[in-house]
Amino acid sequence: MSLTKKQKISLIDAGEKILKENTIAVFVGFNGVSVEDLKSFRIELKKDEADFKVVKKRLLNISLKKSGIEFDTMVAKLQVGIIYTTKDLASIASIVNNFSKKIKKTKTGEFGVIGACDIKENRLVDVEEFNIIATLPSREVLLSQIATMLTMPIKKIMFGLNEKAKKISTL
């Protein structure tokens, strides 16, 4: 079913609104992914204050150009979807990467990132950089690693003193 000109204009305006109100946009190509899988993916994204929308490539390109973003979604041979959020890229990158791995592992379709955009900084992120960001540990894990590194010298001193005290008490 083809869209009327009015419907296309409203979809372009909606796309522009999405790009203006959010700080991150991730463009994914997909094909053959079940509705149930996409539903579970959307639920995961909602937990992290993100959303996923399937859009027509040509209409998305027009919205991107009107928003000043130089990204061509026509390079994707698959259907295109946009994941958007007001948070940072790292917060949703691992969710997208895990879902992509799940689809590839179960062989229930195709799903992959074709690019991303940091709208706030007006910077495009290519697939390789996105994959690197996606494999980084979460903020909480990094903070706990830093806390462990900072407390390690104190723990070593305490261990040394404890061992010295044991030697003295056995004499």
C-alpha positions as CSV (number, residue, x, y, z in Angstrom):
1,M,0.0,0.0,0.0
2,S,1.5,3.3,-1.0
3,L,1.5,6.4,1.2
4,T,-0.1,9.6,0.2
5,K,1.9,12.8,0.0
6,K,0.4,14.0,3.3
7,Q,1.3,10.8,5.1
8,K,4.9,11.0,3.7
9,I,5.3,14.6,4.9
10,S,4.0,13.7,8.4
11,L,6.5,10.8,8.5
12,I,9.3,13.0,7.5
13,D,8.3,15.6,10.1
14,A,8.1,12.8,12.7
15,G,11.6,11.7,11.7
16,E,12.9,15.2,12.1
17,K,11.3,15.5,15.5
18,I,12.9,12.3,16.6
19,L,16.3,13.5,15.5
20,K,15.9,16.9,17.2
21,E,14.6,15.5,20.6
22,N,17.3,12.8,21.0
23,T,21.1,12.7,21.3
24,I,21.8,9.4,19.7
25,A,20.5,7.6,16.6
26,V,21.6,4.1,15.6
27,F,20.7,2.9,12.2
28,V,20.2,-0.8,11.7
29,G,19.5,-3.0,8.8
30,F,17.3,-6.1,9.3
31,N,15.4,-8.7,7.4
32,G,13.5,-11.8,8.4
33,V,13.5,-11.0,12.1
34,S,10.3,-12.2,13.8
35,V,7.9,-9.8,15.3
36,E,8.3,-11.5,18.7
37,D,12.1,-11.0,18.5
38,L,11.6,-7.3,17.7
39,K,9.1,-7.0,20.5
40,S,11.5,-8.3,23.0
41,F,14.2,-6.1,21.6
42,R,11.9,-3.0,22.0
43,I,11.3,-4.0,25.6
44,E,15.0,-4.2,26.3
45,L,15.5,-0.8,24.8
46,K,12.6,0.7,26.8
47,K,14.4,-0.4,30.0
48,D,17.3,1.8,28.9
49,E,15.1,4.7,27.8
50,A,15.5,4.1,24.1
51,D,13.1,3.2,21.3
52,F,13.2,1.5,17.9
53,K,11.2,2.5,14.9
54,V,11.1,0.9,11.4
55,V,11.2,3.6,8.7
56,K,11.3,3.8,5.0
57,K,14.8,4.5,3.8
58,R,13.9,7.4,1.4
59,L,11.8,9.2,4.0
60,L,14.6,8.7,6.6
61,N,17.1,10.1,4.2
62,I,15.0,13.3,3.7
63,S,14.6,13.6,7.5
64,L,18.4,13.2,8.0
65,K,19.2,15.8,5.4
66,K,16.7,18.3,6.9
67,S,18.3,17.7,10.3
68,G,21.8,18.3,8.9
69,I,23.0,14.8,9.3
70,E,25.1,13.4,6.3
71,F,24.2,9.7,6.4
72,D,22.8,7.7,3.5
73,T,20.6,4.8,4.6
74,M,20.2,3.7,1.0
75,V,23.5,1.8,1.3
76,A,21.6,-0.9,3.3
77,K,20.1,-3.6,1.1
78,L,17.8,-4.5,4.0
79,Q,14.9,-2.8,5.8
80,V,16.1,0.0,8.0
81,G,15.2,0.9,11.5
82,I,16.3,3.7,13.8
83,I,17.1,3.3,17.5
84,Y,17.1,6.6,19.3
85,T,17.7,7.8,22.9
86,T,18.5,10.8,25.0
87,K,21.2,8.9,26.8
88,D,24.7,8.2,25.5
89,L,25.8,5.7,22.9
90,A,27.4,3.3,25.3
91,S,24.1,2.8,27.2
92,I,22.4,1.2,24.2
93,A,25.3,-0.2,22.1
94,S,25.6,-3.4,24.1
95,I,21.9,-4.1,23.9
96,V,22.0,-3.7,20.1
97,N,25.2,-5.8,19.8
98,N,23.7,-8.6,22.0
99,F,20.5,-8.7,20.0
100,S,22.5,-8.8,16.8
101,K,24.5,-11.7,18.1
102,K,21.4,-13.5,19.2
103,I,19.8,-13.2,15.7
104,K,23.0,-14.3,14.1
105,K,23.4,-17.3,16.5
106,T,19.8,-18.5,16.1
107,K,19.8,-17.8,12.3
108,T,16.3,-16.3,12.5
109,G,17.1,-13.5,10.2
110,E,19.6,-10.7,9.6
111,F,20.2,-7.8,11.9
112,G,23.2,-5.4,12.0
113,V,24.2,-1.9,12.6
114,I,24.8,0.2,9.5
115,G,25.9,3.3,11.3
116,A,25.2,5.7,14.2
117,C,25.1,9.4,14.9
118,D,25.9,11.4,17.9
119,I,23.4,14.1,17.2
120,K,24.5,16.4,20.1
121,E,28.1,16.5,18.7
122,N,26.9,16.1,15.1
123,R,29.3,13.2,14.6
124,L,28.9,10.0,12.6
125,V,30.0,6.8,14.2
126,D,31.0,4.0,11.8
127,V,30.3,0.3,12.4
128,E,33.8,-0.6,13.7
129,E,33.7,2.2,16.3
130,F,30.2,1.2,17.3
131,N,31.3,-2.4,17.8
132,I,34.2,-1.3,20.0
133,I,31.9,0.8,22.1
134,A,29.4,-2.1,22.3
135,T,32.0,-4.4,23.8
136,L,33.1,-2.0,26.5
137,P,32.0,-3.0,30.1
138,S,29.2,-1.1,31.6
139,R,29.7,2.1,33.7
140,E,29.1,0.2,36.9
141,V,31.7,-2.5,36.1
142,L,34.3,0.1,35.2
143,L,33.6,2.0,38.4
144,S,34.0,-1.2,40.5
145,Q,37.3,-2.0,38.7
146,I,38.6,1.5,39.5
147,A,37.5,1.1,43.1
148,T,39.3,-2.2,43.3
149,M,42.5,-0.7,41.8
150,L,42.4,2.2,44.3
151,T,41.9,-0.1,47.3
152,M,44.5,-2.7,46.3
153,P,47.6,-1.0,47.8
154,I,45.8,-0.6,51.2
155,K,44.7,-4.3,51.1
156,K,48.4,-5.3,50.4
157,I,49.6,-3.2,53.3
158,M,46.9,-4.7,55.6
159,F,47.8,-8.2,54.5
160,G,51.5,-7.6,55.2
161,L,50.8,-6.2,58.6
162,N,48.5,-9.1,59.4
163,E,51.2,-11.6,58.4
164,K,53.7,-9.8,60.5
165,A,51.4,-9.9,63.5
166,K,50.9,-13.6,63.0
167,K,54.7,-14.2,63.0
168,I,55.1,-12.1,66.2
169,S,52.3,-13.9,68.0
170,T,53.7,-17.3,67.2
171,L,57.1,-16.4,68.7
